[in-house]
Amino acid sequence: MNDPRLRMVTISEVRIDADLAQAIVFISVSPQTPQEDRRHRLDSLSVLIRAAGFIRSQLGKRLHLRRIPELHFKLDDSQERGDRILNLLDQINQGPQHDE
């Protein structure tokens, strides 16, 4: 897809049901600027949700499977959670801050 709102979008994981009926596609969006970050993530997700039928038809043409799963897109927040944990660990390692 050639949509500027999908810049810096990466598929980070896909979970498919055993019967291939449903697939959850997790995406991560690299931040542009802190101010645009949340809006860009939501815009990218919205574009993919609206294009799910088109993407599914393209997969059908390329994969030649009897059943192409219905696609559900979700934001992958693992990077943000990992960054938060690293920041908390840094704070713990620095110890209490004392003003002397």
Biopython code that builds the backbone (N, CA, C, O; Angstrom):
import numpy as np
from Bio.PDB.StructureBuilder import StructureBuilder

atoms = [
    (1, "MET", "N", (0.849, -1.173, 0.000)),
    (1, "MET", "CA", (0.000, 0.000, 0.000)),
    (1, "MET", "C", (0.892, 1.233, 0.000)),
    (1, "MET", "O", (1.899, 1.301, 0.704)),
    (2, "ASN", "N", (0.498, 2.182, -0.795)),
    (2, "ASN", "CA", (1.294, 3.392, -0.946)),
    (2, "ASN", "C", (0.540, 4.573, -0.334)),
    (2, "ASN", "O", (0.075, 5.461, -1.048)),
    (3, "ASP", "N", (0.427, 4.571, 0.984)),
    (3, "ASP", "CA", (-0.290, 5.619, 1.695)),
    (3, "ASP", "C", (0.693, 6.296, 2.645)),
    (3, "ASP", "O", (1.331, 5.614, 3.446)),
    (4, "PRO", "N", (0.832, 7.624, 2.575)),
    (4, "PRO", "CA", (1.801, 8.307, 3.443)),
    (4, "PRO", "C", (1.513, 8.138, 4.930)),
    (4, "PRO", "O", (2.417, 8.296, 5.751)),
    (5, "ARG", "N", (0.282, 7.824, 5.289)),
    (5, "ARG", "CA", (-0.036, 7.612, 6.705)),
    (5, "ARG", "C", (0.525, 6.298, 7.222)),
    (5, "ARG", "O", (0.515, 6.047, 8.427)),
    (6, "LEU", "N", (1.014, 5.460, 6.318)),
    (6, "LEU", "CA", (1.580, 4.175, 6.729)),
    (6, "LEU", "C", (3.107, 4.204, 6.777)),
    (6, "LEU", "O", (3.760, 3.163, 6.841)),
    (7, "ARG", "N", (3.666, 5.424, 6.744)),
    (7, "ARG", "CA", (5.115, 5.539, 6.903)),
    (7, "ARG", "C", (5.492, 4.994, 8.268)),
    (7, "ARG", "O", (4.780, 5.193, 9.252)),
    (8, "MET", "N", (6.587, 4.325, 8.311)),
    (8, "MET", "CA", (7.154, 3.854, 9.571)),
    (8, "MET", "C", (6.255, 2.855, 10.306)),
    (8, "MET", "O", (6.346, 2.727, 11.527)),
    (9, "VAL", "N", (5.395, 2.152, 9.579)),
    (9, "VAL", "CA", (4.543, 1.121, 10.178)),
    (9, "VAL", "C", (5.200, -0.234, 9.952)),
    (9, "VAL", "O", (5.616, -0.562, 8.841)),
    (10, "THR", "N", (5.284, -1.008, 11.018)),
    (10, "THR", "CA", (5.877, -2.338, 10.953)),
    (10, "THR", "C", (4.903, -3.354, 11.529)),
    (10, "THR", "O", (4.296, -3.121, 12.574)),
    (11, "ILE", "N", (4.758, -4.469, 10.851)),
    (11, "ILE", "CA", (3.982, -5.574, 11.412)),
    (11, "ILE", "C", (4.893, -6.294, 12.386)),
    (11, "ILE", "O", (5.922, -6.842, 11.991)),
    (12, "SER", "N", (4.520, -6.296, 13.656)),
    (12, "SER", "CA", (5.389, -6.872, 14.678)),
    (12, "SER", "C", (5.016, -8.311, 15.039)),
    (12, "SER", "O", (5.855, -9.075, 15.518)),
    (13, "GLU", "N", (3.757, -8.673, 14.807)),
    (13, "GLU", "CA", (3.314, -10.028, 15.143)),
    (13, "GLU", "C", (1.979, -10.297, 14.470)),
    (13, "GLU", "O", (1.180, -9.385, 14.255)),
    (14, "VAL", "N", (1.747, -11.562, 14.140)),
    (14, "VAL", "CA", (0.452, -11.989, 13.612)),
    (14, "VAL", "C", (0.048, -13.249, 14.358)),
    (14, "VAL", "O", (0.814, -14.210, 14.433)),
    (15, "ARG", "N", (-1.155, -13.238, 14.909)),
    (15, "ARG", "CA", (-1.700, -14.418, 15.592)),
    (15, "ARG", "C", (-2.887, -14.909, 14.778)),
    (15, "ARG", "O", (-3.837, -14.165, 14.537)),
    (16, "ILE", "N", (-2.826, -16.165, 14.356)),
    (16, "ILE", "CA", (-3.861, -16.739, 13.498)),
    (16, "ILE", "C", (-4.537, -17.887, 14.235)),
    (16, "ILE", "O", (-3.871, -18.737, 14.825)),
    (17, "ASP", "N", (-5.868, -17.903, 14.196)),
    (17, "ASP", "CA", (-6.621, -19.021, 14.766)),
    (17, "ASP", "C", (-6.238, -20.318, 14.061)),
    (17, "ASP", "O", (-5.770, -20.309, 12.922)),
    (18, "ALA", "N", (-6.443, -21.423, 14.755)),
    (18, "ALA", "CA", (-6.112, -22.740, 14.197)),
    (18, "ALA", "C", (-6.888, -23.034, 12.915)),
    (18, "ALA", "O", (-6.381, -23.717, 12.025)),
    (19, "ASP", "N", (-8.122, -22.520, 12.818)),
    (19, "ASP", "CA", (-8.933, -22.795, 11.626)),
    (19, "ASP", "C", (-8.758, -21.727, 10.531)),
    (19, "ASP", "O", (-9.483, -21.727, 9.537)),
    (20, "LEU", "N", (-7.802, -20.832, 10.721)),
    (20, "LEU", "CA", (-7.495, -19.757, 9.760)),
    (20, "LEU", "C", (-8.660, -18.800, 9.505)),
    (20, "LEU", "O", (-8.709, -18.153, 8.459)),
    (21, "ALA", "N", (-9.590, -18.707, 10.446)),
    (21, "ALA", "CA", (-10.731, -17.821, 10.253)),
    (21, "ALA", "C", (-10.409, -16.376, 10.640)),
    (21, "ALA", "O", (-10.921, -15.441, 10.024)),
    (22, "GLN", "N", (-9.574, -16.191, 11.645)),
    (22, "GLN", "CA", (-9.271, -14.860, 12.168)),
    (22, "GLN", "C", (-7.763, -14.690, 12.314)),
    (22, "GLN", "O", (-7.053, -15.632, 12.668)),
    (23, "ALA", "N", (-7.285, -13.487, 12.040)),
    (23, "ALA", "CA", (-5.884, -13.157, 12.283)),
    (23, "ALA", "C", (-5.824, -11.788, 12.955)),
    (23, "ALA", "O", (-6.435, -10.824, 12.494)),
    (24, "ILE", "N", (-5.083, -11.728, 14.041)),
    (24, "ILE", "CA", (-4.832, -10.441, 14.689)),
    (24, "ILE", "C", (-3.443, -9.999, 14.247)),
    (24, "ILE", "O", (-2.455, -10.703, 14.455)),
    (25, "VAL", "N", (-3.387, -8.827, 13.635)),
    (25, "VAL", "CA", (-2.139, -8.289, 13.114)),
    (25, "VAL", "C", (-1.734, -7.127, 14.013)),
    (25, "VAL", "O", (-2.416, -6.104, 14.068)),
    (26, "PHE", "N", (-0.619, -7.295, 14.715)),
    (26, "PHE", "CA", (-0.122, -6.250, 15.599)),
    (26, "PHE", "C", (0.841, -5.366, 14.824)),
    (26, "PHE", "O", (1.741, -5.857, 14.142)),
    (27, "ILE", "N", (0.644, -4.057, 14.933)),
    (27, "ILE", "CA", (1.516, -3.126, 14.234)),
    (27, "ILE", "C", (2.198, -2.210, 15.235)),
    (27, "ILE", "O", (1.636, -1.863, 16.274)),
    (28, "SER", "N", (3.408, -1.832, 14.901)),
    (28, "SER", "CA", (4.086, -0.793, 15.668)),
    (28, "SER", "C", (4.360, 0.358, 14.712)),
    (28, "SER", "O", (4.620, 0.154, 13.526)),
    (29, "VAL", "N", (4.299, 1.548, 15.242)),
    (29, "VAL", "CA", (4.491, 2.751, 14.447)),
    (29, "VAL", "C", (5.614, 3.543, 15.090)),
    (29, "VAL", "O", (5.510, 3.956, 16.245)),
    (30, "SER", "N", (6.695, 3.755, 14.334)),
    (30, "SER", "CA", (7.809, 4.531, 14.862)),
    (30, "SER", "C", (7.380, 5.981, 15.011)),
    (30, "SER", "O", (6.730, 6.535, 14.125)),
    (31, "PRO", "N", (7.741, 6.591, 16.122)),
    (31, "PRO", "CA", (7.286, 7.959, 16.364)),
    (31, "PRO", "C", (7.897, 8.956, 15.385)),
    (31, "PRO", "O", (9.071, 8.860, 15.027)),
    (32, "GLN", "N", (7.093, 9.895, 14.970)),
    (32, "GLN", "CA", (7.547, 11.011, 14.139)),
    (32, "GLN", "C", (8.112, 12.081, 15.072)),
    (32, "GLN", "O", (9.320, 12.311, 15.132)),
    (33, "THR", "N", (7.215, 12.714, 15.784)),
    (33, "THR", "CA", (7.577, 13.671, 16.827)),
    (33, "THR", "C", (6.699, 13.348, 18.021)),
    (33, "THR", "O", (5.643, 12.739, 17.850)),
    (34, "PRO", "N", (7.094, 13.731, 19.214)),
    (34, "PRO", "CA", (6.247, 13.427, 20.377)),
    (34, "PRO", "C", (4.829, 13.978, 20.247)),
    (34, "PRO", "O", (3.879, 13.349, 20.714)),
    (35, "GLN", "N", (4.674, 15.136, 19.624)),
    (35, "GLN", "CA", (3.352, 15.736, 19.503)),
    (35, "GLN", "C", (2.473, 14.948, 18.524)),
    (35, "GLN", "O", (1.265, 14.834, 18.732)),
    (36, "GLU", "N", (3.068, 14.413, 17.470)),
    (36, "GLU", "CA", (2.298, 13.699, 16.449)),
    (36, "GLU", "C", (2.174, 12.205, 16.727)),
    (36, "GLU", "O", (1.402, 11.514, 16.062)),
    (37, "ASP", "N", (2.912, 11.710, 17.686)),
    (37, "ASP", "CA", (3.029, 10.267, 17.880)),
    (37, "ASP", "C", (1.684, 9.571, 18.014)),
    (37, "ASP", "O", (1.396, 8.661, 17.237)),
    (38, "ARG", "N", (0.862, 9.960, 18.958)),
    (38, "ARG", "CA", (-0.418, 9.264, 19.187)),
    (38, "ARG", "C", (-1.338, 9.401, 17.981)),
    (38, "ARG", "O", (-1.969, 8.430, 17.564)),
    (39, "ARG", "N", (-1.414, 10.602, 17.422)),
    (39, "ARG", "CA", (-2.276, 10.817, 16.261)),
    (39, "ARG", "C", (-1.812, 9.977, 15.066)),
    (39, "ARG", "O", (-2.632, 9.376, 14.372)),
    (40, "HIS", "N", (-0.522, 9.937, 14.831)),
    (40, "HIS", "CA", (0.018, 9.159, 13.713)),
    (40, "HIS", "C", (-0.273, 7.671, 13.899)),
    (40, "HIS", "O", (-0.622, 6.979, 12.943)),
    (41, "ARG", "N", (-0.129, 7.182, 15.125)),
    (41, "ARG", "CA", (-0.414, 5.773, 15.407)),
    (41, "ARG", "C", (-1.876, 5.447, 15.118)),
    (41, "ARG", "O", (-2.186, 4.439, 14.482)),
    (42, "LEU", "N", (-2.770, 6.312, 15.594)),
    (42, "LEU", "CA", (-4.204, 6.071, 15.388)),
    (42, "LEU", "C", (-4.590, 6.224, 13.921)),
    (42, "LEU", "O", (-5.423, 5.463, 13.428)),
    (43, "ASP", "N", (-4.005, 7.189, 13.212)),
    (43, "ASP", "CA", (-4.266, 7.339, 11.780)),
    (43, "ASP", "C", (-3.821, 6.102, 11.012)),
    (43, "ASP", "O", (-4.536, 5.616, 10.135)),
    (44, "SER", "N", (-2.636, 5.594, 11.344)),
    (44, "SER", "CA", (-2.117, 4.402, 10.667)),
    (44, "SER", "C", (-3.020, 3.207, 10.916)),
    (44, "SER", "O", (-3.322, 2.448, 9.996)),
    (45, "LEU", "N", (-3.448, 3.041, 12.156)),
    (45, "LEU", "CA", (-4.344, 1.935, 12.494)),
    (45, "LEU", "C", (-5.657, 2.068, 11.739)),
    (45, "LEU", "O", (-6.171, 1.077, 11.221)),
    (46, "SER", "N", (-6.203, 3.262, 11.669)),
    (46, "SER", "CA", (-7.467, 3.505, 10.974)),
    (46, "SER", "C", (-7.358, 3.170, 9.486)),
    (46, "SER", "O", (-8.268, 2.569, 8.915)),
    (47, "VAL", "N", (-6.253, 3.556, 8.862)),
    (47, "VAL", "CA", (-6.033, 3.254, 7.438)),
    (47, "VAL", "C", (-6.025, 1.745, 7.221)),
    (47, "VAL", "O", (-6.651, 1.247, 6.285)),
    (48, "LEU", "N", (-5.325, 1.025, 8.075)),
    (48, "LEU", "CA", (-5.240, -0.432, 7.915)),
    (48, "LEU", "C", (-6.581, -1.108, 8.154)),
    (48, "LEU", "O", (-6.925, -2.059, 7.453)),
    (49, "ILE", "N", (-7.336, -0.640, 9.121)),
    (49, "ILE", "CA", (-8.659, -1.220, 9.388)),
    (49, "ILE", "C", (-9.567, -1.037, 8.178)),
    (49, "ILE", "O", (-10.269, -1.963, 7.772)),
    (50, "ARG", "N", (-9.547, 0.170, 7.605)),
    (50, "ARG", "CA", (-10.387, 0.419, 6.426)),
    (50, "ARG", "C", (-9.916, -0.374, 5.204)),
    (50, "ARG", "O", (-10.718, -0.702, 4.329)),
    (51, "ALA", "N", (-8.635, -0.677, 5.143)),
    (51, "ALA", "CA", (-8.095, -1.389, 3.987)),
    (51, "ALA", "C", (-8.039, -2.902, 4.198)),
    (51, "ALA", "O", (-7.486, -3.613, 3.359)),
    (52, "ALA", "N", (-8.591, -3.402, 5.284)),
    (52, "ALA", "CA", (-8.487, -4.830, 5.611)),
    (52, "ALA", "C", (-9.018, -5.717, 4.490)),
    (52, "ALA", "O", (-8.408, -6.740, 4.180)),
    (53, "GLY", "N", (-10.129, -5.352, 3.884)),
    (53, "GLY", "CA", (-10.678, -6.152, 2.789)),
    (53, "GLY", "C", (-9.744, -6.201, 1.591)),
    (53, "GLY", "O", (-9.541, -7.264, 1.004)),
    (54, "PHE", "N", (-9.175, -5.061, 1.226)),
    (54, "PHE", "CA", (-8.224, -5.004, 0.116)),
    (54, "PHE", "C", (-6.987, -5.845, 0.427)),
    (54, "PHE", "O", (-6.527, -6.610, -0.420)),
    (55, "ILE", "N", (-6.453, -5.705, 1.633)),
    (55, "ILE", "CA", (-5.260, -6.467, 2.019)),
    (55, "ILE", "C", (-5.564, -7.960, 1.995)),
    (55, "ILE", "O", (-4.750, -8.762, 1.538)),
    (56, "ARG", "N", (-6.716, -8.318, 2.481)),
    (56, "ARG", "CA", (-7.129, -9.724, 2.491)),
    (56, "ARG", "C", (-7.234, -10.269, 1.067)),
    (56, "ARG", "O", (-6.816, -11.397, 0.808)),
    (57, "SER", "N", (-7.788, -9.480, 0.139)),
    (57, "SER", "CA", (-7.893, -9.945, -1.247)),
    (57, "SER", "C", (-6.511, -10.094, -1.883)),
    (57, "SER", "O", (-6.279, -11.017, -2.664)),
    (58, "GLN", "N", (-5.599, -9.189, -1.548)),
    (58, "GLN", "CA", (-4.234, -9.301, -2.064)),
    (58, "GLN", "C", (-3.533, -10.541, -1.515)),
    (58, "GLN", "O", (-2.797, -11.214, -2.237)),
    (59, "LEU", "N", (-3.760, -10.836, -0.253)),
    (59, "LEU", "CA", (-3.197, -12.061, 0.327)),
    (59, "LEU", "C", (-3.753, -13.295, -0.380)),
    (59, "LEU", "O", (-3.021, -14.250, -0.642)),
    (60, "GLY", "N", (-5.050, -13.272, -0.687)),
    (60, "GLY", "CA", (-5.670, -14.395, -1.380)),
    (60, "GLY", "C", (-5.052, -14.643, -2.747)),
    (60, "GLY", "O", (-4.884, -15.792, -3.155)),
    (61, "LYS", "N", (-4.713, -13.577, -3.454)),
    (61, "LYS", "CA", (-4.084, -13.719, -4.768)),
    (61, "LYS", "C", (-2.666, -14.277, -4.670)),
    (61, "LYS", "O", (-2.202, -14.976, -5.570)),
    (62, "ARG", "N", (-1.997, -13.967, -3.587)),
    (62, "ARG", "CA", (-0.590, -14.364, -3.459)),
    (62, "ARG", "C", (-0.384, -15.686, -2.730)),
    (62, "ARG", "O", (0.565, -16.414, -3.023)),
    (63, "LEU", "N", (-1.264, -16.003, -1.784)),
    (63, "LEU", "CA", (-1.039, -17.178, -0.945)),
    (63, "LEU", "C", (-1.714, -18.440, -1.464)),
    (63, "LEU", "O", (-1.273, -19.542, -1.136)),
    (64, "HIS", "N", (-2.748, -18.316, -2.246)),
    (64, "HIS", "CA", (-3.454, -19.471, -2.823)),
    (64, "HIS", "C", (-3.896, -20.468, -1.754)),
    (64, "HIS", "O", (-3.701, -21.675, -1.893)),
    (65, "LEU", "N", (-4.490, -19.944, -0.694)),
    (65, "LEU", "CA", (-5.047, -20.787, 0.353)),
    (65, "LEU", "C", (-6.546, -20.908, 0.150)),
    (65, "LEU", "O", (-7.162, -20.056, -0.490)),
    (66, "ARG", "N", (-7.133, -21.961, 0.692)),
    (66, "ARG", "CA", (-8.583, -22.115, 0.582)),
    (66, "ARG", "C", (-9.311, -21.055, 1.387)),
    (66, "ARG", "O", (-10.388, -20.605, 0.998)),
    (67, "ARG", "N", (-8.738, -20.663, 2.489)),
    (67, "ARG", "CA", (-9.372, -19.671, 3.349)),
    (67, "ARG", "C", (-8.334, -18.616, 3.742)),
    (67, "ARG", "O", (-7.245, -18.941, 4.217)),
    (68, "ILE", "N", (-8.691, -17.364, 3.537)),
    (68, "ILE", "CA", (-7.856, -16.249, 3.977)),
    (68, "ILE", "C", (-8.504, -15.685, 5.234)),
    (68, "ILE", "O", (-9.690, -15.354, 5.222)),
    (69, "PRO", "N", (-7.742, -15.570, 6.318)),
    (69, "PRO", "CA", (-8.349, -15.120, 7.574)),
    (69, "PRO", "C", (-8.866, -13.690, 7.501)),
    (69, "PRO", "O", (-8.349, -12.861, 6.752)),
    (70, "GLU", "N", (-9.881, -13.425, 8.285)),
    (70, "GLU", "CA", (-10.362, -12.066, 8.473)),
    (70, "GLU", "C", (-9.304, -11.338, 9.303)),
    (70, "GLU", "O", (-8.839, -11.860, 10.317)),
    (71, "LEU", "N", (-8.928, -10.139, 8.874)),
    (71, "LEU", "CA", (-7.831, -9.422, 9.510)),
    (71, "LEU", "C", (-8.353, -8.415, 10.531)),
    (71, "LEU", "O", (-9.289, -7.660, 10.265)),
    (72, "HIS", "N", (-7.728, -8.423, 11.697)),
    (72, "HIS", "CA", (-8.028, -7.471, 12.763)),
    (72, "HIS", "C", (-6.704, -6.819, 13.153)),
    (72, "HIS", "O", (-5.769, -7.504, 13.567)),
    (73, "PHE", "N", (-6.626, -5.511, 13.023)),
    (73, "PHE", "CA", (-5.393, -4.789, 13.319)),
    (73, "PHE", "C", (-5.448, -4.200, 14.722)),
    (73, "PHE", "O", (-6.471, -3.670, 15.155)),
    (74, "LYS", "N", (-4.315, -4.306, 15.422)),
    (74, "LYS", "CA", (-4.194, -3.740, 16.765)),
    (74, "LYS", "C", (-2.817, -3.105, 16.913)),
    (74, "LYS", "O", (-1.840, -3.553, 16.313)),
    (75, "LEU", "N", (-2.763, -2.050, 17.725)),
    (75, "LEU", "CA", (-1.478, -1.418, 18.005)),
    (75, "LEU", "C", (-0.678, -2.284, 18.964)),
    (75, "LEU", "O", (-1.210, -2.788, 19.954)),
    (76, "ASP", "N", (0.590, -2.452, 18.668)),
    (76, "ASP", "CA", (1.508, -3.190, 19.533)),
    (76, "ASP", "C", (2.188, -2.172, 20.442)),
    (76, "ASP", "O", (2.946, -1.323, 19.972)),
    (77, "ASP", "N", (1.923, -2.256, 21.721)),
    (77, "ASP", "CA", (2.511, -1.297, 22.658)),
    (77, "ASP", "C", (3.691, -1.885, 23.422)),
    (77, "ASP", "O", (4.100, -1.324, 24.439)),
    (78, "SER", "N", (4.246, -2.997, 22.958)),
    (78, "SER", "CA", (5.332, -3.653, 23.684)),
    (78, "SER", "C", (6.576, -2.764, 23.768)),
    (78, "SER", "O", (7.277, -2.788, 24.780)),
    (79, "GLN", "N", (6.860, -1.983, 22.723)),
    (79, "GLN", "CA", (8.016, -1.084, 22.759)),
    (79, "GLN", "C", (7.848, -0.034, 23.853)),
    (79, "GLN", "O", (8.786, 0.235, 24.603)),
    (80, "GLU", "N", (6.657, 0.561, 23.948)),
    (80, "GLU", "CA", (6.412, 1.567, 24.970)),
    (80, "GLU", "C", (6.490, 0.956, 26.364)),
    (80, "GLU", "O", (7.047, 1.559, 27.282)),
    (81, "ARG", "N", (5.929, -0.242, 26.521)),
    (81, "ARG", "CA", (5.988, -0.908, 27.826)),
    (81, "ARG", "C", (7.431, -1.235, 28.193)),
    (81, "ARG", "O", (7.833, -1.081, 29.346)),
    (82, "GLY", "N", (8.209, -1.686, 27.209)),
    (82, "GLY", "CA", (9.621, -1.982, 27.452)),
    (82, "GLY", "C", (10.402, -0.740, 27.837)),
    (82, "GLY", "O", (11.226, -0.784, 28.750)),
    (83, "ASP", "N", (10.154, 0.372, 27.150)),
    (83, "ASP", "CA", (10.816, 1.631, 27.487)),
    (83, "ASP", "C", (10.462, 2.074, 28.904)),
    (83, "ASP", "O", (11.319, 2.546, 29.651)),
    (84, "ARG", "N", (9.197, 1.917, 29.259)),
    (84, "ARG", "CA", (8.759, 2.311, 30.608)),
    (84, "ARG", "C", (9.464, 1.465, 31.672)),
    (84, "ARG", "O", (9.897, 1.989, 32.698)),
    (85, "ILE", "N", (9.577, 0.170, 31.426)),
    (85, "ILE", "CA", (10.254, -0.714, 32.381)),
    (85, "ILE", "C", (11.727, -0.330, 32.505)),
    (85, "ILE", "O", (12.268, -0.292, 33.610)),
    (86, "LEU", "N", (12.380, -0.046, 31.369)),
    (86, "LEU", "CA", (13.785, 0.361, 31.418)),
    (86, "LEU", "C", (13.964, 1.662, 32.192)),
    (86, "LEU", "O", (14.921, 1.804, 32.953)),
    (87, "ASN", "N", (13.048, 2.615, 32.001)),
    (87, "ASN", "CA", (13.117, 3.869, 32.752)),
    (87, "ASN", "C", (12.951, 3.628, 34.251)),
    (87, "ASN", "O", (13.663, 4.222, 35.061)),
    (88, "LEU", "N", (12.014, 2.760, 34.617)),
    (88, "LEU", "CA", (11.817, 2.445, 36.027)),
    (88, "LEU", "C", (13.047, 1.765, 36.621)),
    (88, "LEU", "O", (13.436, 2.063, 37.751)),
    (89, "LEU", "N", (13.659, 0.855, 35.867)),
    (89, "LEU", "CA", (14.879, 0.194, 36.343)),
    (89, "LEU", "C", (16.016, 1.188, 36.506)),
    (89, "LEU", "O", (16.788, 1.100, 37.461)),
    (90, "ASP", "N", (16.126, 2.140, 35.574)),
    (90, "ASP", "CA", (17.143, 3.187, 35.699)),
    (90, "ASP", "C", (16.927, 4.001, 36.967)),
    (90, "ASP", "O", (17.886, 4.320, 37.669)),
    (91, "GLN", "N", (15.674, 4.339, 37.268)),
    (91, "GLN", "CA", (15.373, 5.100, 38.473)),
    (91, "GLN", "C", (15.745, 4.317, 39.726)),
    (91, "GLN", "O", (16.272, 4.880, 40.686)),
    (92, "ILE", "N", (15.469, 3.010, 39.711)),
    (92, "ILE", "CA", (15.817, 2.171, 40.856)),
    (92, "ILE", "C", (17.321, 2.110, 41.024)),
    (92, "ILE", "O", (17.826, 2.218, 42.142)),
    (93, "ASN", "N", (18.049, 1.937, 39.919)),
    (93, "ASN", "CA", (19.497, 1.831, 39.965)),
    (93, "ASN", "C", (20.164, 3.128, 40.414)),
    (93, "ASN", "O", (21.243, 3.093, 41.004)),
    (94, "GLN", "N", (19.541, 4.265, 40.145)),
    (94, "GLN", "CA", (20.091, 5.553, 40.557)),
    (94, "GLN", "C", (19.895, 5.780, 42.046)),
    (94, "GLN", "O", (20.585, 6.605, 42.646)),
    (95, "GLY", "N", (18.982, 5.074, 42.632)),
    (95, "GLY", "CA", (18.721, 5.220, 44.064)),
    (95, "GLY", "C", (17.953, 6.503, 44.352)),
    (95, "GLY", "O", (17.616, 7.261, 43.443)),
    (96, "PRO", "N", (17.685, 6.728, 45.632)),
    (96, "PRO", "CA", (16.920, 7.934, 45.995)),
    (96, "PRO", "C", (17.744, 9.184, 45.729)),
    (96, "PRO", "O", (18.960, 9.212, 45.921)),
    (97, "GLN", "N", (17.048, 10.204, 45.287)),
    (97, "GLN", "CA", (17.671, 11.498, 45.005)),
    (97, "GLN", "C", (17.595, 12.351, 46.255)),
    (97, "GLN", "O", (16.506, 12.604, 46.769)),
    (98, "HIS", "N", (18.749, 12.800, 46.755)),
    (98, "HIS", "CA", (18.798, 13.652, 47.950)),
    (98, "HIS", "C", (19.358, 15.003, 47.568)),
    (98, "HIS", "O", (20.354, 15.085, 46.850)),
    (99, "ASP", "N", (18.733, 16.054, 48.037)),
    (99, "ASP", "CA", (19.265, 17.404, 47.849)),
    (99, "ASP", "C", (20.161, 17.701, 49.040)),
    (99, "ASP", "O", (19.720, 17.650, 50.189)),
    (100, "GLU", "N", (21.392, 18.005, 48.765)),
    (100, "GLU", "CA", (22.331, 18.265, 49.870)),
    (100, "GLU", "C", (22.707, 19.705, 49.901)),
    (100, "GLU", "O", (23.487, 20.121, 50.758)),
]
sb = StructureBuilder()
sb.init_structure("model")
sb.init_model(0)
sb.init_chain("A")
sb.init_seg("    ")
for serial, (resi, resn, name, xyz) in enumerate(atoms, 1):
    if name == "N":
        sb.init_residue(resn, " ", resi, " ")
    sb.init_atom(name, np.array(xyz, "f"), 0.0, 1.0, " ", f" {name:<3s}", serial, name[0])
structure = sb.get_structure()
